[in-house]
Structure formats: C-alpha cells, structure tokens
Amino acid sequence: MSTEPLRLALIIGSTREGRFGPTVARWFLDRVKQRDDFAVDVVDLAEHELPFVMTSQLTPEGARALGEVTPRLEAAEAFVVVTPEYNHSFPASLKNLVDWHGKQWHAKPVGFVSYGGLSGGLRAVEALRPVFAEVHSVTVRATVSFHNAWEQFGPDGEPVDREGAGAAATYLLDQLGWWATTLRAGRERRPYVS
Ligand SMILES: Cc1cc2nc3c(=O)[nH]c(=O)nc-3n(C[C@H](O)[C@H](O)[C@H](O)COP(=O)(O)O)c2cc1C
C-alpha cells in the first residue's frame, strides 16, 4: 500500500467580490502544511470560471477552466471544502463544481470548513452532505466552523481563539486522514463499485 502523503484538494467555494473566504482558507492551509501526512493543492473557484451550463459546446474559456480543475480533482484523494453560507445553503459555485464532475469524487472523503453569520455556515455544510453522498463521497463528521467569521480573525489572519480553532482543524484532518488512508487502500484492493 502506498505510504505517500495523501493528496488533498482544498476547495475555496466562494467567488464573490470582496469575499472573506481566502482569510479562512489561508489559515486552514497553514494548518495542513504543518503536517506531513497531506500534500495540499488549493483549488480556488474564483480563479477558474467554470461554465454554468453543462454543455459539450464549451467556449474556449469554459474548456480551459474545466481543463485546469478536473485533473486536480481527479488526482485528489481527499477534499476539504471551505464554504460560506448563503441563504441557509452553500454557494452556487460549489454546486456547479460538484455537478460538472462524477468519478473524480468517487470513494473519497470530504471535510468542511465553514463560516458565516450566526450559524457559522453549518447549514451550508448540512446541505452539502447529501450532495456529496450522491456523488459517492464520504463526508467527515468533524467540522471547523466560524460564526460571525469577520469577528473571529485578527488583523494577522489568525483566529481570535487560536487554540480552539487549531484543535478543531487537527480533529478534522485526523478524521479526513483516516478515511483517505482507508479509502486509498480500498480503491487499490479493488475498483470502486459505482
Ligand atoms: C447572498 C448572501 C446570503 C447570505 N446568507 C446568509 C445566511 O443565510 N446565513 C448566514 O449565517 N450568513 C449569511 N450570509 C453571510 C455570509 O455567510 C458572510 O457574508 C460570508 O462572509 C460570505 O462568504 P464570502 O465573503 O466568502 O462570500 C450571506 C451572505 C450573502 C452574500
């Protein structure tokens, strides 16, 4: 069985102008980089304008965006989705990303880092779970969430509750690592049944 670091795609879901997402993502990325069990690739959806209509008649820009993103999802063995909450759910950009892909998600674990107003983005997370189940992914129970997120980070980009947030990130990554290792071995042993 491979003992290489687990290839993790860290997906930044918000694409809004003036978004807060990168603050949360940068902090989490730092946490991942402090470990040696993951090799991380950041997929920022604001940098790849995926077409909204699923068509084979792609514009050159749409084809390029898909060509940039799809192989990176394919290569990933685990995902962490950084999601805000919009109107009690997750952003359309994330649904679009999921819908454009299929086997890239299969038999791989997904963890969530969420943020938002009072609910800390947890309603977005709960709405994402059945979506990822449909594409044959396993969602990890542990979550990291920030309510009123703009109050939770200092000017240095670190969480105000550094210790609590750090412990939550460690727990999430430990669970994700367990699933990613287990599913890597499972996929190596025999092809996933989809
Ligand atoms: C269209 C829209 C809808 C929102 N709806 C909610 C909501 O239902 N619950 C909540 O807690 N926060 C809500 N918020 C607050 C966002 O979660 C918060 O602004 C967050 O920073 C958005 O992420 P972003 O800045 O990365 O785009 C909403 C924000 C927007 C722009």
The ligand as an SDF file (V2000), in Angstrom:
LIG
                    3D

 31 33  0  0  0  0  0  0  0  0999 V2000
  -26.2160   36.3430   -0.6070 C   0  0  0  0  0  0  0  0  0  0  0  0
  -25.7920   36.1400    0.8160 C   0  0  0  0  0  0  0  0  0  0  0  0
  -26.5840   35.3950    1.6640 C   0  0  0  0  0  0  0  0  0  0  0  0
  -26.1840   35.1650    2.9810 C   0  0  0  0  0  0  0  0  0  0  0  0
  -26.9540   34.3620    3.7660 N   0  0  0  0  0  0  0  0  0  0  0  0
  -26.5080   34.0100    4.9820 C   0  0  0  0  0  0  0  0  0  0  0  0
  -27.2310   33.0660    5.7660 C   0  0  0  0  0  0  0  0  0  0  0  0
  -28.2500   32.5550    5.3560 O   0  0  0  0  0  0  0  0  0  0  0  0
  -26.7460   32.7400    6.9750 N   0  0  0  0  0  0  0  0  0  0  0  0
  -25.5860   33.2790    7.4570 C   0  0  0  0  0  0  0  0  0  0  0  0
  -25.1830   32.9230    8.5740 O   0  0  0  0  0  0  0  0  0  0  0  0
  -24.8680   34.1710    6.7510 N   0  0  0  0  0  0  0  0  0  0  0  0
  -25.3150   34.5480    5.5310 C   0  0  0  0  0  0  0  0  0  0  0  0
  -24.5950   35.4450    4.7790 N   0  0  0  0  0  0  0  0  0  0  0  0
  -23.3490   35.9690    5.3360 C   0  0  0  0  0  0  0  0  0  0  0  0
  -22.1610   35.2350    4.7330 C   0  0  0  0  0  0  0  0  0  0  0  0
  -22.0640   33.9190    5.2000 O   0  0  0  0  0  0  0  0  0  0  0  0
  -20.8910   36.0040    5.0240 C   0  0  0  0  0  0  0  0  0  0  0  0
  -21.0190   37.2830    4.4440 O   0  0  0  0  0  0  0  0  0  0  0  0
  -19.6590   35.3250    4.4450 C   0  0  0  0  0  0  0  0  0  0  0  0
  -18.5490   36.1390    4.6900 O   0  0  0  0  0  0  0  0  0  0  0  0
  -19.8040   35.0960    2.9500 C   0  0  0  0  0  0  0  0  0  0  0  0
  -18.6710   34.4610    2.4420 O   0  0  0  0  0  0  0  0  0  0  0  0
  -17.7260   35.1760    1.3650 P   0  0  0  0  0  0  0  0  0  0  0  0
  -17.4250   36.5410    1.9460 O   0  0  0  0  0  0  0  0  0  0  0  0
  -16.5150   34.3190    1.2690 O   0  0  0  0  0  0  0  0  0  0  0  0
  -18.5040   35.2710    0.1070 O   0  0  0  0  0  0  0  0  0  0  0  0
  -24.9840   35.7200    3.4720 C   0  0  0  0  0  0  0  0  0  0  0  0
  -24.1900   36.4950    2.6060 C   0  0  0  0  0  0  0  0  0  0  0  0
  -24.5770   36.6880    1.2960 C   0  0  0  0  0  0  0  0  0  0  0  0
  -23.6820   37.4890    0.3710 C   0  0  0  0  0  0  0  0  0  0  0  0
  1  2  1  0
  2  3  1  0
  2 30  2  0
  3  4  2  0
  4  5  1  0
  4 28  1  0
  5  6  2  0
  6  7  1  0
  6 13  1  0
  7  8  2  0
  7  9  1  0
  9 10  1  0
 10 11  2  0
 10 12  1  0
 12 13  2  0
 13 14  1  0
 14 15  1  0
 14 28  1  0
 15 16  1  0
 16 17  1  0
 16 18  1  0
 18 19  1  0
 18 20  1  0
 20 21  1  0
 20 22  1  0
 22 23  1  0
 23 24  1  0
 24 25  2  0
 24 26  1  0
 24 27  1  0
 28 29  2  0
 29 30  1  0
 30 31  1  0
M  END
$$$$
